[in-house]
Every structure is written in structure tokens, then in C-alpha cells.
Amino acid sequence: MPAKKNKVDPETLTGTALLKEVNRRIRLARSRWKDHNNRACRAERQKALALYEKLGKEQREKVPQELRVWLRYRSEKYFGD
């Protein structure tokens, strides 16, 4: 039997936990993109973007630039907002 995963409520996250969740969601969306699973990619990207909007300016700078670029610019080219 697989171990139970802790369910994370994105609404209650703050600080570094929120930052880690944003990074995790962006990486997950990128992996879905590489697998050509566009529906799942779009869903994860929307969740990541919603959490990213909650971050302050200092915290946004802590998100690796590669992930920020993918989230904001490259994916907008394909998914459009």
C-alpha cells in the first residue's frame, strides 16, 4: 500500500511553503508540457499562476528565472491569457 500524501491547502500557505509550492507547480506544468499533455499542463499552470500572484516582490525574485520565464512568457505564447 502506498504511503498517504499530505494534502496541501494552497490557501493557507505562506512564506517559504508558498514559494516551494509555486516552484513545484511550475515544474509539474513543465513536465506535463514535455509529455504533450496540454490539458493537464494548462490546469497546473493556472494553479501555479494563481499562487504566484500571491507572492510578494521579494519572494517572486526567489523563484528561479527559468521557471518565471516559462510561466509568464513562453507558456503565454501557447496558452494565451
N, C-alpha and C positions, 0 to 999 in steps of 0.2 A: 504494500500500500504506500503510495507516495506521501511525502510529508505535506502537511497543510501549509499553505502560504498565508502570510499575514495580509489581510486586506487593508489597503491604504486608502483612507478617505482624503482625496486631494483638497477638499475644502478646509480641512483642519491643519494642513501642512504649513510650516513657517520656517524661515531661516535656511539652514543647510539641507534640511529634509526636503524642502520645496525645490531647492536648487538641484539636488540629486534626482528627484522625480522628474523634473523638466529634462535633464540630461538623458535619463533612462528612456523617457517617452520619445525624444527626438531620435535616439539611437534605434529604438524599436521601429519607428516610422521609416527610417533609412533602410533598415534590414528588410522591411516589407516592400519597400521600393525596389530594392535589388532583386527580390524574389518575384517581381512583376505582379504583386498583389495590390492593385491600386485601391480597391475599396477599403481594405484594412489599413493601408498606408494613409489614406485620407482621414480615416477615423482617428488614428493615433496622432496624426499631425494636428488635427483640430484640438484634441485634448492637450497636446504639448503647447500649442499656441495660446490656449486659454490660461494654462498655468504660467507660461512665460510672461503674459501680460500682468500677472500679479507681482512679478519680481520688481524690486527697486532698481535704480540705475546702477548702483554698485554691484548688485547681485547679477544683473544682466551681463556685466563685463566679466564675471567669473565663468560664464558658460563658454566653453571652448569656441573659438572663432569659426572653426569648420562647421560646428553644429548650428551656430547662429546664421551663417551664410546659407546653409541648406534650408533651414526653417523659413527664413524670410524671403530669400531671393530665388534660389533655384527651384524650390517646390512651388512658388507662386507662378512661375512660368508654366508649369504643367497643370496645377490645380486652380489657379486664379482665385483671387479673393475680391 
